[in-house]
């Protein structure tokens, strides 16, 4: 016979590992197949579902003086490891039943009295063979008897057969485990003892004695069990036949019993008939009650629904109702300031009413209702009527407001009085209708286009009139002497000074024009953007300034109106920039401010005519204002400032071009000697230009310097080349004059420093050429002899040069005698020749020192050649020649 899984030590150890945390003692482990049965009409279980492998482990745990017994069901995990699946307490075991449907008799069920649902079929446990089944059941029964003191109900199995099986198999168990180690032997002994106990308990001592006495009456051994069983059956049948015979003898008694049974049956039938009638009536009553309850439920549900419908319709009617006071304001109310609060409330109601008839505030199921459609159409008509009336009123209001201000001359500058434009009252009146514009935008965005156009057209007339009157009075009230535009004209004497009257009032006037109008235009742009509901960021933050510095109007007008119109409806604020809105805003700002630039141009042209150099300071002032313009909505103001800067740069470039033409006209004059007139006058011009530089105008001035100096140097070269004989003298005198006149400015201005170094290099080149011409002219034969020697030294050795034609020692003596015999007179002649054509006497000492140095260098080279090639010849030494030059 195959080895039982109850003897599998590995299985026992796996179960002990799985139940280690419970600290329970394992008494038996065995493999089983779990299946689920179904209750049949007979009360028996039919087998269904697929069997699942499980392991049953019977354990006990001592707790104080009591011992508890458990039945563990373990299953295999995905990794093949045993893990607890179900736990049963054996104290609740009430029934042990062997399933009769299984012919093998290996399937049994365990009934527990604490299961939540007794209608659910308990699991069926199938063993491999009957021996395994008997092992498990005997173990469970022994534990129930020893530990719990009671036995569960046993169904479908003969306890006598189990006792006989336990008695027959106990030695086998003992023999089977005698060769195992200590652990398994202990378990086998325990198992044997349990089975013996079961045998003794299933057949009591008295029953055993009776059975032995009965067996003693028969002459047969204990091994003849089948013969003994057959004999007992025959005797039982004989006893049953005797019992039947005895019953038949008692027939009169039986007849009486039968009559009584018939009478009872008749009564029972009558009662059954009455019960049937009552049951039918009760069923009809129950059906009637159910029908009544159903109708009541429907009526109650209908009542609840009708009530909810009435409430919803009341809400819808309330939403669709148009208050008479709002209808009056929207269709024919006045737009006077006193009535604006009522108009705003009516607008808010109309806006909310229109939104209330749209998803998601209105249930989509209501959208197609005729009443809703009619009410929406009525509200749309109200909206169209109100938008048309409000737009027409605002267009007329803007025009009348500006016309009133234009007709009053006190608003503008007059003769002898500069008037700062003041739009505080204008904005205050417009602010009254700011919320109205917000609601018009929410009702119909398209209506804002004509309103913006009307506002821009009206206010443009006012702004242009203010700028024109202010600019005219500003020019008339500014007293300044006109400076000549001719600075570098060749016809003016070189020692004539250019008139340099103070013209600072001109640039002050331009600065005042910008100080007054640039913040005004920025504020107007900001006010317009907010007032006309453009969705753009804030232009000037609270307390911020348009040009980065404190403007004058902050001191003169403490109540200057900044307007916080962006806070009118905080729910509609948008932080992000809207490109389309910015484009529309800039187009409107162009309509608002277009034309005002002409008055700024007039001031710039006027300032240029008085003093062209004031373009420098005006350029710096404009740059400062440009750097202060950061707001997106002030785009037109930036364009205006850029145009002004371009206008100023153009005018200044015009002045620079005219000055360059004046320089170039020197070229057409008759032969000129000495320092040209524009050289010292340029230094005066540059000094004046440096005084006017402000802020970012350095680039403008440096560009002018570059063009001036380039033209001056080019013209100087052309004039000098007209007379080659005096070219170098002309160049060195003018370059020296340029350096002398611009020495201080070159130390401060990098651009002039660059041209200063360029003039210095040109001066050195011209001076060197002129001195070399003078030296060569006076000592021509001597230095030609030296040049011939130097040329031959490239082709022949030095010792062969004395044997060349014209370079012998005799030729050397002749050259030395002719050139150096009266060297003091030759040097004097050289000094006179240097002095002869020089018009700038202050240059003579430096030129003469340079001439002596160049002569000594040349003579030193000559002396070295003679010592190398003609070592036996003697000439005046270099030191003698130096002393001679020093004494003269």
C-alpha positions in Angstrom: 0.0 0.0 0.0 1.3 3.5 -0.9 2.6 5.5 2.0 0.0 7.9 3.5 0.6 11.7 3.5 -0.1 11.6 7.2 3.3 10.0 7.6 5.0 12.7 5.4 7.5 14.5 7.7 8.3 17.2 5.1 4.6 18.0 4.9 4.5 18.2 8.8 7.5 20.6 8.8 5.9 22.8 6.1 2.7 23.1 8.1 4.7 23.9 11.3 6.5 26.6 9.4 3.2 28.1 8.1 1.7 28.0 11.5 4.8 29.0 13.4 3.3 32.3 14.5 0.3 30.6 16.2 2.6 28.6 18.6 0.3 25.6 18.2 1.2 21.9 18.5 0.6 20.0 15.2 -1.0 16.6 15.9 -1.7 15.5 12.3 -1.2 16.7 8.8 -2.7 15.1 5.7 -3.3 16.1 2.0 -7.0 16.3 0.9 -9.0 17.5 -2.1 -11.6 20.2 -1.4 -14.8 20.3 -3.4 -18.2 22.0 -2.9 -21.5 20.0 -2.9 -25.1 21.2 -3.5 -28.1 20.3 -1.4 -30.4 17.8 -3.1 -34.0 17.1 -2.3 -33.0 14.1 -0.4 -30.9 16.1 1.9 -27.8 14.6 0.4 -25.0 16.4 -1.3 -24.2 16.2 -4.9 -20.6 16.8 -6.0 -19.9 19.7 -8.2 -17.1 22.1 -9.0 -13.4 21.3 -9.5 -11.5 19.7 -6.6 -8.7 21.9 -5.2 -5.6 20.5 -3.4 -5.5 21.4 0.3 -3.7 20.3 3.5 -5.6 19.6 6.8 -3.6 20.2 9.9 -5.1 19.3 13.4 -3.5 21.2 16.2 -3.9 22.0 19.8 -2.8 24.9 22.1 -2.7 24.9 25.9 -4.1 28.1 27.4 -3.9 28.0 31.2 -5.7 24.8 32.4 -7.7 24.5 29.2 -6.6 23.1 25.9 -8.1 24.3 22.6 -8.2 22.2 19.4 -8.2 23.6 15.9 -8.6 22.4 12.3 -6.4 24.4 9.9 -7.0 24.4 6.1 -3.8 25.3 4.2 -3.4 26.0 0.5 -0.5 26.3 -1.9 0.6 29.8 -3.0 1.9 30.7 -6.4 5.4 29.8 -5.3 4.3 26.4 -4.0 4.6 27.4 -0.3 1.8 26.5 2.2 -0.1 29.4 3.6 -3.2 29.4 6.0 -6.5 29.6 4.2 -9.2 28.7 6.8 -9.4 28.0 10.5 -12.1 26.0 12.3 -12.5 25.5 16.1 -13.3 21.9 16.9 -15.4 22.9 19.9 -18.0 24.0 17.3 -17.9 20.7 15.4 -21.4 19.2 15.6 -21.6 16.6 12.8 -19.3 14.3 10.9 -21.0 12.8 7.8 -19.6 10.5 5.1 -21.0 11.4 1.7 -23.1 8.4 0.4 -22.9 9.6 -3.2 -19.2 8.7 -3.3 -19.0 4.9 -3.9 -15.4 4.8 -2.6 -16.5 6.2 0.8 -13.4 8.6 0.9 -15.4 11.8 0.9 -16.8 13.3 4.1 -18.2 16.6 5.5 -17.7 18.4 8.8 -20.6 20.4 10.1 -19.9 23.4 12.4 -22.7 25.0 14.4 -21.2 28.5 14.2 -21.3 29.0 10.4 -23.1 32.2 9.4 -25.2 30.6 6.7 -26.4 27.1 7.2 -28.0 27.2 3.7 -24.6 27.2 2.0 -23.3 23.7 1.5 -20.2 23.0 3.6 -17.0 21.9 1.8 -16.4 18.2 1.0 -13.0 16.7 1.8 -11.9 13.7 -0.3 -9.1 11.4 0.8 -6.9 9.1 -1.2 -8.3 6.0 0.4 -10.5 4.9 3.2 -7.5 4.4 5.5 -6.7 8.1 5.3 -10.3 8.9 5.9 -10.5 6.7 9.0 -7.2 8.2 10.3 -8.5 11.8 10.1 -12.0 11.0 11.6 -10.6 8.9 14.5 -8.1 11.6 15.3 -10.9 14.2 15.3 -13.2 12.0 17.4 -10.5 11.2 20.0 -9.6 14.9 20.4 -13.3 15.8 20.8 -13.6 13.1 23.5 -10.4 13.9 25.4 -10.2 17.6 25.1 -13.9 18.7 24.7 -15.5 15.9 26.6 -18.2 15.2 24.0 -18.6 13.5 20.6 -20.2 15.0 17.5 -23.0 13.3 15.6 -21.6 10.6 13.3 -23.6 9.9 10.1 -23.0 7.4 7.3 -20.4 5.3 9.0 -20.4 2.3 11.3 -18.5 3.0 14.6 -18.0 -0.8 15.1 -16.3 -1.0 11.7 -14.1 2.0 12.7 -13.2 0.4 16.0 -12.3 -2.9 14.3 -10.3 -0.9 11.7 -8.5 1.0 14.5 -7.7 -2.3 16.3 -6.4 -3.9 13.1 -4.3 -1.0 12.0 -2.7 0.1 15.3 0.1 -2.5 15.1 0.8 -1.4 11.5 1.2 2.1 12.6 3.6 1.1 15.3 5.5 -1.2 13.1 5.6 1.4 10.3 7.2 4.1 12.5 9.6 2.0 14.6 12.5 2.6 12.2 11.9 6.4 12.1 13.7 8.9 14.2 12.6 10.3 17.5 10.1 12.9 16.1 8.1 10.6 13.9 8.0 7.8 16.6 6.5 10.1 19.1 3.8 11.1 16.6 3.0 7.5 15.8 2.7 6.5 19.4 0.4 9.4 20.0 -1.7 8.4 17.0 -1.9 4.8 18.2 -3.0 5.8 21.6 -5.7 8.0 20.1 -7.1 5.1 18.0 -7.1 2.7 21.0 -9.0 5.2 23.0 -11.5 5.6 20.2 -12.0 1.8 20.2 -12.6 1.6 23.9 -15.0 4.5 23.8 -17.1 3.3 20.8 -17.7 -0.1 22.5 -18.1 0.2 26.3 -16.9 -2.4 28.8 -20.4 -3.7 29.5 -21.2 -4.0 25.8 -18.0 -5.9 25.3 -18.9 -8.4 28.1 -22.4 -8.9 26.6 -20.8 -9.6 23.2 -18.4 -12.0 24.7 -21.3 -13.9 26.5 -23.2 -14.0 23.3 -20.3 -15.3 21.4 -19.8 -17.9 24.1 -23.2 -19.5 23.3 -22.0 -20.2 19.7 -19.4 -22.8 19.0 -17.3 -20.8 16.6 -14.1 -18.8 16.7 -13.6 -15.1 16.6 -12.2 -15.3 13.1 -15.4 -16.7 11.7 -17.0 -13.2 11.6 -19.0 -13.7 8.4 -20.6 -16.9 9.6 -21.4 -15.2 12.8 -23.0 -12.2 11.0 -25.2 -14.5 8.8 -26.4 -16.3 11.9 -27.3 -13.1 13.6 -29.2 -11.9 10.6 -31.3 -15.1 10.5 -32.1 -14.7 14.1 -33.1 -11.1 13.7 -35.5 -12.0 10.8 -37.1 -14.7 13.0 -37.6 -12.2 15.8 -39.3 -9.7 13.3 -41.6 -12.5 12.1 -42.6 -13.3 15.6 -43.3 -9.6 16.2 -45.6 -9.5 13.2 -47.5 -12.6 14.3 -48.0 -11.0 17.7 -49.4 -7.9 16.1 -51.9 -9.9 14.0 -53.2 -11.6 17.1 -54.2 -8.2 18.5 -56.6 -7.4 15.5 -59.6 -6.1 17.6 -57.3 -3.6 19.1 -56.0 -2.6 15.7 -59.5 -2.1 14.4 -60.3 0.3 17.1 -57.1 2.1 16.4 -58.0 2.2 12.7 -61.5 3.6 13.4 -60.0 6.3 15.5 -57.6 7.0 12.8 -60.4 7.3 10.2 -62.3 9.7 12.5 -59.2 11.7 13.0 -58.5 11.7 9.2 -62.1 13.0 8.6 -61.5 15.8 11.0 -58.2 16.6 9.5 -59.7 16.7 6.0 -62.5 19.1 7.2 -59.8 21.3 8.8 -57.8 21.2 5.6 -60.8 22.3 3.6 -61.5 25.2 6.0 -57.8 26.1 5.9 -57.9 26.1 2.1 -60.9 28.5 2.1 -59.2 30.8 4.7 -56.0 30.7 2.7 -57.9 31.7 -0.5 -59.6 34.6 1.2 -56.3 35.6 2.8 -54.6 35.5 -0.6 -57.3 37.7 -2.1 -57.0 40.1 0.8 -53.2 40.2 0.4 -53.6 40.9 -3.3 -56.1 43.7 -2.6 -53.7 45.2 0.0 -50.8 45.0 -2.4 -52.9 46.7 -5.1 -53.9 49.5 -2.7 -50.3 49.9 -1.5 -49.1 50.1 -5.1 -51.7 52.8 -5.9 -50.8 54.7 -2.8 -47.2 54.6 -3.6 -47.8 55.9 -7.1 -50.0 58.6 -5.8 -47.4 59.6 -3.2 -44.7 59.6 -5.8 -46.9 61.7 -8.1 -47.5 64.1 -5.3 -43.8 64.5 -4.6 -43.0 65.0 -8.3 -45.8 67.5 -8.7 -44.6 69.4 -5.7 -41.0 69.4 -7.0 -42.2 70.4 -10.5 -44.2 73.3 -9.1 -41.2 74.5 -7.1 -38.9 74.2 -10.2 -41.5 76.0 -12.4 -41.8 78.8 -9.7 -38.0 79.2 -9.9 -38.1 79.3 -13.7 -40.9 81.8 -13.7 -39.0 83.9 -11.2 -36.0 83.7 -13.5 -38.1 84.6 -16.5 -39.9 87.5 -14.9 -38.7 91.0 -15.9 -39.0 93.6 -13.1 -40.9 96.6 -14.2 -38.4 99.1 -12.8 -35.6 97.4 -14.8 -37.6 97.3 -18.0 -38.3 101.0 -17.6 -34.6 101.8 -17.1 -33.5 99.7 -20.0 -36.1 100.9 -22.6 -36.6 104.6 -21.8 -34.7 105.7 -18.7 -32.5 108.8 -18.5 -28.7 108.6 -18.5 -28.2 111.5 -16.2 -25.7 111.2 -13.5 -28.4 110.9 -10.8 -30.0 108.0 -12.7 -26.8 106.0 -13.3 -27.1 103.8 -10.2 -30.5 102.6 -11.4 -29.1 102.0 -14.9 -26.2 100.1 -13.6 -28.5 97.9 -11.5 -30.7 97.3 -14.5 -27.6 96.3 -16.6 -26.4 93.9 -13.9 -29.8 92.3 -13.8 -30.0 92.0 -17.6 -26.5 90.5 -17.7 -27.3 88.0 -15.0 -30.7 87.2 -16.6 -29.0 86.5 -20.0 -26.4 84.3 -18.4 -29.1 82.5 -16.4 -30.7 81.4 -19.6 -27.5 79.8 -20.8 -25.7 76.6 -19.9 -24.5 75.6 -17.3 -26.8 77.8 -15.2 -29.9 76.7 -17.1 -30.6 73.0 -17.3 -30.3 71.9 -21.0 -33.8 70.3 -20.8 -35.3 73.8 -20.4 -33.4 75.3 -23.4 -36.0 74.2 -25.9 -39.1 75.3 -23.9 -41.2 77.8 -25.8 -41.4 80.1 -22.7 -37.6 80.1 -22.4 -37.1 80.9 -26.1 -39.6 83.7 -25.9 -38.1 85.2 -22.8 -34.6 84.9 -24.3 -35.8 86.7 -27.4 -37.4 89.4 -25.2 -34.2 89.9 -23.2 -32.2 90.1 -26.5 -34.5 92.9 -27.6 -34.1 94.7 -24.3 -30.3 94.3 -24.7 -30.3 95.7 -28.2 -32.5 98.6 -27.3 -30.4 99.5 -24.2 -27.0 99.2 -26.0 -28.3 101.4 -28.9 -29.6 104.1 -26.5 -26.5 104.1 -24.3 -24.1 104.2 -27.3 -25.9 107.1 -28.9 -25.9 109.0 -25.5 -22.2 108.4 -24.9 -21.2 109.5 -28.4 -23.1 112.7 -28.0 -21.8 113.2 -24.5 -18.2 112.9 -25.5 -18.7 115.4 -28.3 -20.5 117.9 -26.1 -18.0 117.6 -23.3 -15.0 118.4 -25.6 -16.9 121.1 -27.4 -17.6 122.8 -24.1 -13.9 122.8 -23.2 -12.7 124.0 -26.6 -15.2 126.9 -26.5 -13.7 128.1 -23.2 -10.4 129.8 -23.9 -9.4 129.7 -20.2 -8.5 126.0 -20.7 -5.6 126.9 -23.1 -2.4 128.9 -22.9 -2.7 132.6 -23.8 -0.3 135.4 -24.5 1.9 135.8 -21.5 0.5 132.8 -19.7 1.4 129.1 -20.1 -1.5 127.0 -19.1 -0.9 123.3 -18.2 -3.7 121.1 -19.6 -5.9 119.9 -16.8 -8.2 116.9 -17.6 -9.2 116.1 -14.1 -12.7 117.4 -14.5 -13.1 115.7 -17.9 -12.0 112.3 -16.4 -14.2 112.8 -13.4 -17.2 113.2 -15.7 -16.2 110.3 -17.8 -15.7 108.1 -14.8 -19.4 108.4 -14.0 -20.0 106.2 -17.1 -17.1 103.8 -16.6 -19.2 101.0 -15.1 -21.8 101.6 -17.9 -19.1 100.9 -20.4 -18.1 97.7 -18.6 -21.6 96.4 -18.8 -22.0 97.5 -22.4 -18.9 95.4 -23.2 -20.4 92.4 -21.4 -23.7 92.8 -23.3 -22.3 93.6 -26.8 -18.5 93.9 -27.5 -19.1 95.2 -30.9 -20.7 98.4 -29.6 -17.3 99.6 -28.1 -15.8 100.2 -31.6 -17.9 103.2 -32.5 -17.7 104.5 -28.9 -13.9 104.4 -28.9 -13.8 106.1 -32.3 -16.1 108.9 -31.1 -14.1 109.4 -27.9 -10.8 109.5 -29.9 -12.1 111.9 -32.5 -13.4 114.3 -29.9 -10.5 114.2 -27.5 -8.0 114.5 -30.4 -9.3 117.9 -31.2 -8.8 119.0 -27.6 -5.3 117.6 -27.3 -4.1 119.1 -30.5 -5.6 122.5 -29.6 -3.8 122.4 -26.2 -0.5 121.3 -27.7 -0.6 124.0 -30.4 -1.5 126.8 -28.0 1.1 125.7 -25.5 3.8 125.4 -28.1 3.1 128.8 -29.7 3.1 130.5 -26.3 6.3 128.6 -25.3 8.2 129.8 -28.3 6.9 133.3 -27.9 7.8 133.5 -24.2 11.3 132.1 -24.6 14.0 134.8 -25.1 17.2 133.6 -26.7 19.8 135.1 -29.1 20.2 133.2 -32.3 23.6 131.6 -32.7 25.1 131.4 -36.2 25.0 128.1 -38.0 28.4 128.8 -39.6 31.2 127.4 -37.4 33.8 126.1 -39.8 33.5 128.5 -42.8 36.9 129.1 -44.4 36.0 132.8 -45.2 36.2 133.6 -41.4 39.5 134.6 -40.1 41.4 132.0 -38.2 41.6 134.2 -35.1 37.9 135.2 -35.2 35.8 133.7 -32.4 32.4 132.3 -33.0 29.5 134.0 -31.1 28.5 131.7 -28.3 25.4 133.3 -26.7 23.6 131.4 -24.0 20.8 129.4 -25.5 20.0 127.1 -22.6 16.4 128.5 -22.5 15.8 126.8 -25.8 16.5 123.3 -24.5 14.7 124.2 -21.3 11.6 125.1 -23.4 11.8 121.7 -25.2 12.2 119.9 -21.8 9.2 121.8 -20.5 7.1 120.8 -23.5 8.0 117.1 -22.8 7.6 117.4 -19.1 4.0 118.8 -19.5 2.7 116.7 -22.4 4.5 113.3 -22.2 3.0 112.4 -18.8 -0.3 113.9 -20.0 -0.3 111.7 -23.1 0.7 108.6 -21.1 -2.1 109.3 -18.6 -4.5 109.8 -21.4 -3.4 106.5 -23.0 -3.8 104.7 -19.6 -7.2 106.3 -18.9 -8.4 105.5 -22.4 -7.3 101.9 -22.2 -9.1 101.4 -18.8 -12.1 103.6 -19.6 -12.7 101.8 -22.9 -12.3 98.4 -21.3 -9.2 97.1 -23.1 -7.9 93.9 -21.5 -4.3 95.0 -21.1 -2.0 95.1 -18.1 -1.8 98.2 -15.9 0.1 101.0 -17.7 1.5 103.0 -14.8 1.5 101.3 -11.4 0.0 103.3 -8.5 2.4 106.0 -7.5 4.5 105.3 -10.7 5.6 108.0 -13.1 5.7 108.1 -16.8 9.3 109.2 -17.3 11.1 107.7 -14.4 11.3 111.1 -12.5 8.9 113.2 -10.5 7.0 115.3 -12.9 5.9 118.8 -12.2 2.1 118.1 -12.2 2.6 116.0 -9.0 3.4 119.2 -7.2 0.8 121.5 -8.8 -2.2 119.1 -8.8 -2.5 117.0 -5.6 -5.8 115.6 -6.9 -4.5 114.4 -10.2 -6.8 111.7 -11.2 -5.3 108.3 -11.9 -8.5 106.3 -12.0 -8.7 102.7 -11.0 -11.1 101.6 -13.6 -9.5 98.1 -13.8 -11.1 97.4 -10.4 -14.7 98.1 -11.6 -15.4 94.4 -12.2 -12.7 92.3 -10.6 -14.2 89.0 -11.8 -13.4 89.9 -15.4 -9.7 90.9 -14.9 -7.2 89.0 -17.0 -3.5 89.0 -16.1 -2.3 87.8 -19.5 -1.5 90.1 -22.4 -3.9 89.9 -25.3 -2.1 90.6 -28.6 -5.3 91.4 -30.4 -6.4 93.8 -27.7 -3.0 95.5 -27.8 -3.2 96.0 -31.6 -6.8 97.4 -31.3 -5.6 99.7 -28.5 -2.6 101.0 -30.4 -4.9 101.7 -33.4 -7.3 103.7 -31.2 -4.4 105.5 -29.5 -3.2 106.5 -33.0 -6.6 108.0 -33.6 -6.5 109.7 -30.2 -3.1 111.3 -30.4 -2.4 111.6 -34.1 -1.4 115.1 -35.2 0.0 116.3 -31.9 3.5 115.4 -33.1 3.4 118.4 -35.4 3.6 120.8 -32.5 6.6 118.9 -31.0 8.3 119.1 -34.4 7.7 122.8 -34.6 9.4 123.3 -31.2 12.4 121.1 -32.4 12.7 123.1 -35.7 12.5 126.4 -33.8 15.2 125.3 -31.4 17.4 124.2 -34.3 17.1 127.6 -36.0 18.2 129.4 -32.8 21.1 127.1 -31.9 21.7 123.9 -33.9 23.9 122.6 -31.1 20.9 122.5 -28.8 19.9 119.3 -30.7 22.4 117.5 -28.6 20.8 118.4 -25.3 17.3 117.9 -26.8 18.4 114.4 -27.9 19.5 113.6 -24.4 16.2 114.8 -22.9 14.3 112.7 -25.4 16.4 109.6 -24.6 15.6 110.0 -21.0 11.9 110.0 -21.6 12.1 107.0 -24.0 13.9 105.0 -21.3 11.0 105.7 -18.9 8.3 104.4 -21.3 7.7 100.7 -20.4 3.9 100.3 -20.5 2.4 98.4 -23.5 -0.6 100.8 -23.8 1.7 103.9 -24.1 2.8 102.6 -27.5 1.9 105.8 -29.4 3.8 107.9 -26.9 6.9 105.8 -27.5 6.4 106.2 -31.3 6.1 109.9 -30.7 9.3 110.1 -28.7 11.1 107.9 -31.3 10.0 110.2 -34.1 11.1 113.2 -32.1 14.5 111.6 -31.6 14.7 110.9 -35.3 13.7 114.5 -36.1 16.4 115.8 -33.7 19.0 113.5 -35.1 18.0 114.5 -38.7 18.3 118.2 -37.8 21.7 117.7 -36.1 22.9 115.6 -39.1 21.9 118.5 -41.3 24.0 120.8 -39.2 26.9 118.4 -39.3 26.6 118.1 -43.1 26.6 121.8 -43.5 29.6 122.2 -41.3 31.4 119.5 -43.4 30.6 121.5 -46.5 32.0 124.5 -44.9 35.3 122.6 -44.2 35.4 121.3 -47.8 35.0 124.8 -49.2 38.5 125.6 -47.8 39.8 123.4 -50.5 38.6 125.8 -53.2 40.4 128.8 -51.7 43.7 130.2 -53.1 47.0 128.8 -51.9 47.0 128.6 -48.1 49.8 128.5 -45.7 50.0 127.9 -42.0 47.2 126.5 -39.8 43.8 126.3 -41.5 41.0 128.2 -40.0 38.7 125.3 -39.2 41.3 123.6 -37.0 41.2 125.9 -34.0 37.4 126.6 -34.6 36.7 122.8 -34.4 38.2 122.8 -30.9 35.8 125.6 -29.9 32.9 123.7 -31.5 33.8 120.5 -29.7 34.0 122.2 -26.4 30.6 123.7 -26.9 29.2 120.3 -27.9 30.6 118.6 -24.8 28.8 121.2 -22.7 25.4 120.2 -24.3 25.7 116.4 -23.8 23.0 114.9 -21.6 22.4 111.2 -20.9 22.4 109.0 -24.0 23.4 111.7 -26.6 27.1 110.7 -26.5 26.7 108.4 -29.5 25.2 111.3 -31.5 28.1 113.6 -30.7 30.7 110.9 -31.3 29.3 110.3 -34.8 29.5 114.0 -35.4 33.1 114.1 -34.2 33.9 111.2 -36.6 32.4 112.9 -39.6 33.9 116.3 -38.7 37.5 115.1 -38.2 37.4 112.7 -41.1 36.4 115.6 -43.4 39.0 117.9 -41.8 41.8 115.5 -42.3 40.7 114.6 -45.8 40.5 118.3 -46.8 43.9 119.0 -45.1 45.5 116.3 -47.2 43.9 117.7 -50.4 45.1 121.2 -49.7 48.6 120.1 -48.8 48.9 118.0 -51.9 48.1 121.1 -54.0 51.6 122.4 -53.4 54.0 119.4 -53.0 56.9 121.7 -52.1 55.2 122.8 -48.8 53.1 119.7 -48.3 54.9 118.4 -45.2 55.1 121.8 -43.6 51.4 122.3 -44.1 50.6 118.9 -42.6 52.8 119.1 -39.6 51.7 122.6 -38.7 48.0 121.7 -38.9 48.3 118.4 -37.1 50.3 120.0 -34.4 47.6 122.7 -34.1 44.9 120.0 -33.9 46.7 118.3 -31.1 47.4 121.5 -29.2 43.8 122.7 -29.4 42.2 119.3 -28.4 44.7 118.2 -25.8 42.3 118.7 -22.8 39.2 117.3 -24.6 41.1 114.2 -25.9 41.8 113.3 -22.3 38.1 113.2 -21.5 36.5 112.0 -24.8 37.6 108.6 -26.1 36.5 109.4 -29.7 38.6 112.6 -29.8 41.5 110.7 -28.2 41.5 108.3 -31.1 41.7 111.2 -33.6 44.3 112.8 -31.4 46.6 109.8 -31.7 45.9 109.6 -35.4 46.9 113.3 -35.8 50.0 112.6 -33.7 51.1 109.8 -36.0 50.5 111.9 -39.1 52.5 114.8 -37.5 55.4 112.5 -36.8 55.4 111.2 -40.4 55.2 114.7 -41.9 57.9 116.0 -39.6 60.3 113.1 -40.3 59.8 113.5 -44.1 60.4 117.3 -43.9 63.6 117.0 -41.8 65.0 114.2 -44.0 64.5 116.5 -47.0 66.4 119.3 -45.3 69.3 117.1 -44.2 69.6 115.4 -47.6 69.5 118.7 -49.4 72.4 120.1 -47.3 74.6 116.9 -47.2 73.5 115.2 -50.3 76.9 114.0 -51.6 77.9 112.6 -48.2 74.8 110.5 -47.7 74.6 109.4 -51.3 78.1 108.0 -50.8 76.8 106.1 -47.7 73.8 104.8 -49.7 76.0 103.4 -52.4 78.1 101.5 -49.8 74.9 100.2 -48.1 73.6 98.9 -51.4 76.8 97.1 -52.2 77.0 95.4 -48.8 74.1 93.2 -49.8 76.1 91.7 -52.7 79.9 91.8 -51.9 82.0 91.6 -48.8 82.9 94.8 -47.0 86.7 94.5 -47.6 86.1 94.5 -51.4 84.1 97.8 -51.4 87.2 100.1 -51.3 88.2 98.6 -54.7 85.0 99.5 -56.4 84.7 102.3 -58.8 83.9 105.6 -57.1 84.2 104.1 -53.6 88.0 104.1 -53.1 89.7 105.8 -50.2 90.5 108.8 -52.4 86.8 109.1 -53.2 86.0 109.0 -49.5 88.5 111.8 -48.7 87.0 113.9 -51.4 83.5 113.4 -50.1 84.5 114.2 -46.6 86.4 117.3 -47.5 83.6 118.7 -49.7 80.8 117.9 -47.2 82.5 118.5 -43.8 85.1 121.1 -44.4 82.6 123.9 -43.5 80.2 121.8 -41.5 79.2 124.7 -39.2 78.1 126.8 -42.1 76.2 123.8 -43.6 74.4 123.3 -40.3 73.5 127.0 -40.0 72.1 126.8 -43.6 70.1 123.8 -42.6 68.6 125.7 -39.6 67.7 128.7 -41.8 66.1 126.5 -44.3 64.0 124.8 -41.6 62.9 128.3 -40.3 62.3 129.8 -43.7 58.8 128.4 -44.6 57.5 127.7 -41.0 54.6 129.9 -40.0 54.2 128.4 -36.5 57.3 129.7 -34.6 56.4 127.7 -31.6 57.2 124.5 -33.5 60.7 125.6 -34.5 62.6 124.5 -31.3 61.1 121.0 -31.4 61.7 120.7 -35.1 65.4 121.8 -34.7 66.0 119.3 -31.9 64.5 116.6 -34.1 66.7 117.7 -37.0 69.9 117.6 -35.0 69.0 114.2 -33.7 68.2 112.8 -37.1 71.5 114.3 -38.5 73.6 112.7 -35.7 71.9 109.4 -36.2 72.8 109.5 -39.9 76.3 110.7 -39.2 76.8 107.9 -36.6 75.8 105.4 -39.3 78.3 107.0 -41.7 81.1 106.8 -39.1 80.4 103.1 -38.4 80.6 102.3 -42.1 83.9 104.1 -42.5 85.4 102.3 -39.4 84.3 99.0 -40.8 85.2 99.5 -44.5 88.0 102.1 -44.3 89.6 101.5 -41.0 92.8 103.5 -41.8 90.9 106.6 -42.7 90.1 109.3 -40.2 87.0 111.5 -40.1 85.5 113.9 -37.5 84.1 111.8 -34.6 80.5 111.6 -33.6 81.2 113.3 -30.3 82.9 116.2 -32.1 79.9 116.6 -34.3 77.5 116.4 -31.3 79.4 119.1 -29.5 79.4 121.3 -32.6 75.6 120.9 -32.9 75.1 121.7 -29.2 77.1 124.9 -29.5 75.0 126.3 -32.3 
